[in-house]
């Protein structure tokens, strides 16, 4: 067993403008759009909780105060539920409520990229390893993605990047990693390439939005030059960190829904709804009829 610092903190970059979901996101943060009956951000936080995360760090921006309110006590709502003996609803809210001091919020004043958003969390994270979860991505599988990553991290230390397989001809659309020595649950990463030219990808394993990173990444991001899109790119920072520290890929075997895109958001709603015993009977026949109409 490799000696590693315990993973206690997770960073959630939630400052994005959500332009792919306009006009809804003009007033509602994309992270608060609901998949069935929970905001997207709740699914991602639940994944972190299942992996043993103790402190949740949100990097927010203007217009995102509702996310902070969501993770706070809603006194008037709870008093109304108590008065109406809505005990099931009260229990649900209580189960989702972080304890005092578990959440921290910091601002990314300008949209300068994912690398910059991560850097904004540096003083809250401190000199500790941390998980990074992109809030657009919600996942389902036999084992939660971050939980599997933590298990691999406890064996290898270093930095962990979650990856999935795509069709080889689609590799140019993603950040792709090179595959090295096999590990239980994954492999050593030999290289990382952001959207390689067609036919040049080192593999068909793409980065899916979950990371465990060592705190040395902050010093790199502090002086990181702007890259693609004139933004501070996390991948560029990870490439520099990889010159001094090991990176491993955790092979996530499940489904990932990109809820920052309309198609992924709709598919997530359908997929999670039909898993629910209280909802599936009410929608199953209508879904079958809709699918039949496509033929």
C-alpha positions as CSV (number, residue, x, y, z in Angstrom):
1,X,0.0,0.0,0.0
2,X,1.4,3.4,-1.0
3,X,1.5,6.0,1.7
4,X,-0.8,8.8,0.5
5,X,-2.4,11.8,2.1
6,X,-6.1,11.2,2.8
7,X,-8.4,12.8,0.2
8,X,-10.7,15.1,2.1
9,X,-11.6,17.9,-0.3
10,X,-13.4,18.2,-3.6
11,X,-13.6,21.2,-6.0
12,X,-16.6,21.9,-8.1
13,X,-16.1,24.6,-10.8
14,X,-19.6,26.1,-11.1
15,X,-18.9,29.5,-12.5
16,X,-19.7,28.6,-16.1
17,X,-22.3,30.7,-18.0
18,X,-24.3,27.8,-19.5
19,X,-24.6,29.4,-22.9
20,X,-25.6,26.1,-24.4
21,X,-28.8,26.2,-22.4
22,X,-30.0,29.8,-23.1
23,X,-32.5,31.2,-22.5
24,X,-33.1,29.1,-19.3
25,X,-29.6,29.8,-17.9
26,X,-30.2,33.6,-18.2
27,X,-31.9,33.2,-14.8
28,X,-31.2,29.7,-13.6
29,X,-27.6,28.4,-13.2
30,X,-27.1,25.3,-15.4
31,X,-26.0,23.3,-12.3
32,X,-29.5,23.9,-10.8
33,X,-31.4,22.4,-13.8
34,X,-33.1,19.3,-12.5
35,X,-32.6,15.7,-13.6
36,X,-35.9,14.2,-12.5
37,X,-36.3,16.0,-9.1
38,X,-32.7,16.8,-8.1
39,X,-30.4,19.5,-9.5
40,X,-27.5,18.3,-11.5
41,X,-25.0,19.6,-8.9
42,X,-26.7,17.4,-6.2
43,X,-25.8,14.2,-8.2
44,X,-22.2,15.3,-8.4
45,X,-22.0,16.1,-4.7
46,X,-23.6,12.8,-3.9
47,X,-20.9,11.1,-5.9
48,X,-18.3,12.9,-3.8
49,X,-20.0,12.0,-0.5
50,X,-20.0,8.3,-1.5
51,X,-16.3,8.5,-2.1
52,X,-15.7,9.9,1.4
53,X,-15.2,13.6,0.6
54,X,-15.6,15.7,3.7
55,X,-15.3,19.3,2.4
56,X,-17.0,20.7,-0.7
57,X,-15.4,23.7,-2.4
58,X,-17.5,25.5,-5.0
59,X,-15.9,28.0,-7.4
60,X,-18.8,30.3,-8.3
61,X,-19.4,33.4,-10.3
62,X,-21.9,36.2,-10.6
63,X,-25.5,34.9,-10.7
64,X,-24.7,31.7,-8.9
65,X,-25.8,32.6,-5.4
66,X,-28.7,30.2,-5.6
67,X,-26.2,27.3,-5.5
68,X,-25.0,28.6,-2.1
69,X,-28.6,29.0,-1.0
70,X,-29.5,25.5,-2.1
71,X,-26.9,24.0,0.3
72,X,-28.1,26.1,3.2
73,X,-31.1,25.6,5.5
74,X,-34.4,26.9,4.1
75,X,-36.0,28.0,7.4
76,X,-39.4,29.1,6.0
77,X,-39.8,26.0,3.9
78,X,-38.9,23.6,6.7
79,X,-41.2,25.3,9.1
80,X,-44.1,25.0,6.6
81,X,-43.3,21.3,6.1
82,X,-43.3,20.7,9.8
83,X,-46.6,22.5,10.2
84,X,-48.1,20.3,7.5
85,X,-46.6,17.1,8.9
86,X,-44.6,16.5,5.7
87,X,-42.2,14.3,7.4
88,X,-41.0,12.4,4.3
89,X,-40.0,15.7,2.7
90,X,-38.3,16.9,5.8
91,X,-36.3,13.7,6.0
92,X,-35.3,14.1,2.4
93,X,-34.1,17.7,2.9
94,X,-32.2,16.7,6.0
95,X,-30.4,13.9,4.2
96,X,-29.1,16.3,1.6
97,X,-28.0,19.0,4.0
98,X,-24.2,19.4,4.5
99,X,-23.2,19.9,8.1
100,X,-22.0,23.3,9.2
101,X,-18.5,24.1,7.8
102,X,-18.5,21.4,5.1
103,X,-19.1,23.8,2.2
104,X,-16.9,26.7,1.1
105,X,-17.5,29.1,-1.8
106,X,-15.0,31.3,-3.7
107,X,-15.4,33.5,-6.7
108,X,-13.9,33.2,-10.2
109,X,-14.4,36.9,-11.2
110,X,-13.6,36.3,-14.9
111,X,-14.2,33.3,-17.2
112,X,-10.6,32.4,-17.8
113,X,-10.9,28.7,-18.2
114,X,-11.0,25.5,-16.1
115,X,-7.4,25.8,-15.0
116,X,-8.1,29.3,-13.7
117,X,-11.2,28.1,-11.8
118,X,-9.2,25.3,-10.1
119,X,-6.5,27.9,-9.2
120,X,-9.1,30.0,-7.5
121,X,-9.6,27.3,-4.9
122,X,-6.0,27.1,-3.9
123,X,-6.2,28.8,-0.5
124,X,-9.2,26.7,0.6
125,X,-7.7,23.4,-0.6
126,X,-4.3,24.3,0.9
127,X,-1.4,21.8,0.6
128,X,-3.6,18.7,0.2
129,X,-4.6,16.4,-2.6
130,X,-8.1,17.2,-3.9
131,X,-10.8,15.8,-6.2
132,X,-12.0,17.8,-9.1
133,X,-15.5,17.1,-10.4
134,X,-16.9,18.8,-13.4
135,X,-20.5,19.6,-12.5
136,X,-21.9,19.1,-16.0
137,X,-21.1,15.4,-15.9
138,X,-23.3,13.0,-14.0
139,X,-22.6,9.3,-14.0
140,X,-24.0,5.9,-13.2
141,X,-22.4,2.5,-13.0
142,X,-21.9,-0.5,-10.7
143,X,-19.4,1.6,-8.8
144,X,-19.4,5.4,-8.5
145,X,-16.6,6.9,-10.5
146,X,-14.9,8.9,-7.8
147,X,-15.1,6.0,-5.3
148,X,-13.3,3.8,-7.8
149,X,-10.7,6.6,-8.3
150,X,-10.1,6.9,-4.6
151,X,-9.5,3.1,-4.3
152,X,-6.9,3.4,-7.1
153,X,-5.4,6.5,-5.5
154,X,-4.9,4.7,-2.2
155,X,-2.8,2.0,-4.1
156,X,-0.8,4.3,-6.4
157,X,-0.7,7.8,-4.9
158,X,0.1,10.5,-7.4
159,X,-2.6,11.9,-9.7
160,X,-5.6,10.0,-11.0
161,X,-7.7,10.9,-14.1
162,X,-10.9,9.0,-14.9
163,X,-11.2,7.8,-18.5
164,X,-13.7,6.0,-20.6
165,X,-13.5,4.4,-24.0
166,X,-14.9,6.0,-27.1
167,X,-15.1,4.9,-30.7
168,X,-11.6,5.4,-32.2
169,X,-13.0,7.5,-35.0
170,X,-14.4,9.9,-32.3
171,X,-11.2,10.4,-30.4
172,X,-10.4,13.7,-32.1
173,X,-13.3,15.3,-30.1
174,X,-11.9,14.6,-26.7
175,X,-8.9,14.9,-24.4
176,X,-7.1,11.5,-24.9
177,X,-4.5,9.7,-22.8
178,X,-1.7,7.3,-23.7
179,X,-1.9,3.8,-22.1
180,X,1.1,2.5,-20.2
181,X,1.6,-0.2,-17.5
182,X,-1.6,-2.0,-16.4
183,X,-2.9,-1.4,-12.9
184,X,-5.8,-2.9,-11.0
185,X,-8.7,-0.7,-12.1
186,X,-6.7,1.2,-14.7
187,X,-3.2,2.0,-16.1
188,X,-0.3,4.4,-16.0
189,X,-0.8,7.4,-18.3
190,X,2.0,8.0,-20.7
191,X,0.7,11.2,-22.4
192,X,-2.3,13.5,-22.6
193,X,-3.4,15.1,-25.9
194,X,-6.3,17.6,-26.1
195,X,-8.4,16.9,-29.2
196,X,-5.7,15.1,-31.3
197,X,-5.9,15.4,-35.1
198,X,-7.9,12.6,-36.7
199,X,-5.8,9.4,-36.9
200,X,-3.1,10.6,-34.4
201,X,-4.8,9.7,-31.1
202,X,-2.6,7.5,-28.8
203,X,-5.6,5.6,-27.7
204,X,-9.4,5.8,-27.5
205,X,-9.5,6.5,-23.8
206,X,-10.9,10.0,-23.1
207,X,-10.9,12.1,-20.0
208,X,-14.5,12.2,-18.6
209,X,-14.4,15.0,-16.1
210,X,-13.2,13.5,-12.8
211,X,-9.7,14.1,-11.4
212,X,-7.6,13.6,-8.2
213,X,-4.8,16.1,-8.2
214,X,-1.8,16.9,-6.0
215,X,-1.6,20.5,-4.7
216,X,1.6,21.2,-6.8
217,X,-0.8,21.9,-9.6
218,X,-1.7,25.2,-8.1
219,X,1.8,26.6,-8.4
220,X,1.9,25.5,-12.1
221,X,-1.5,27.1,-12.8
222,X,-0.4,30.4,-11.1
223,X,2.0,31.1,-14.0
224,X,0.3,29.0,-16.7
225,X,0.1,30.8,-20.0
226,X,-3.3,30.9,-21.8
227,X,-3.8,28.1,-24.3
228,X,-6.7,27.0,-26.5
229,X,-9.6,29.5,-26.5
230,X,-7.3,32.1,-24.9
231,X,-8.0,30.4,-21.5
232,X,-5.9,28.8,-18.8
233,X,-6.3,25.1,-19.6
234,X,-6.1,22.5,-16.9
235,X,-4.7,19.9,-19.4
236,X,-1.7,22.2,-20.0
237,X,-1.0,22.4,-16.3
238,X,-1.4,18.6,-15.9
239,X,1.1,18.0,-18.7
240,X,3.7,20.1,-16.8
241,X,2.9,18.3,-13.5
242,X,3.3,15.0,-15.3
243,X,7.0,15.8,-15.8
244,X,7.5,15.5,-12.0
245,X,4.7,13.3,-10.8
246,X,2.9,10.1,-11.9
247,X,-0.5,10.1,-13.5
248,X,-2.8,7.0,-13.6
249,X,-6.0,6.5,-15.5
250,X,-9.0,5.0,-13.7
251,X,-11.1,3.1,-16.2
252,X,-14.7,4.0,-15.4
253,X,-17.1,1.4,-16.7
254,X,-20.5,3.0,-16.8
255,X,-22.4,5.8,-18.4
256,X,-21.7,9.5,-18.4
257,X,-24.3,12.1,-19.3
258,X,-23.1,15.5,-20.3
259,X,-25.8,17.7,-18.8
260,X,-24.2,20.8,-20.2
261,X,-25.6,19.7,-23.6
262,X,-29.2,19.4,-24.4
263,X,-29.0,15.8,-25.7
264,X,-27.1,14.6,-22.7
265,X,-29.5,16.4,-20.3
266,X,-32.6,14.9,-21.9
267,X,-31.0,11.4,-21.9
268,X,-30.1,11.7,-18.3
269,X,-33.6,12.6,-17.3
270,X,-35.0,9.6,-19.1
271,X,-32.3,7.2,-17.8
272,X,-32.6,8.2,-14.2
273,X,-36.4,8.4,-14.4
274,X,-36.8,4.8,-15.5
275,X,-34.6,3.7,-12.6
276,X,-37.2,5.0,-10.2
277,X,-39.8,2.6,-9.0
278,X,-42.1,5.5,-8.2
279,X,-41.9,7.0,-11.7
280,X,-41.3,4.3,-14.2
281,X,-44.8,2.9,-14.2
282,X,-46.2,6.3,-15.0
283,X,-44.0,6.9,-18.0
284,X,-43.0,3.5,-19.4
285,X,-45.9,3.2,-21.9
286,X,-45.6,6.8,-23.1
287,X,-41.8,6.3,-23.7
288,X,-42.5,3.1,-25.7
289,X,-45.1,5.0,-27.7
290,X,-42.7,7.8,-28.5
291,X,-39.9,5.4,-29.5
292,X,-42.4,3.5,-31.7
293,X,-43.3,6.7,-33.4
294,X,-39.7,7.1,-34.5
295,X,-39.8,3.9,-36.6
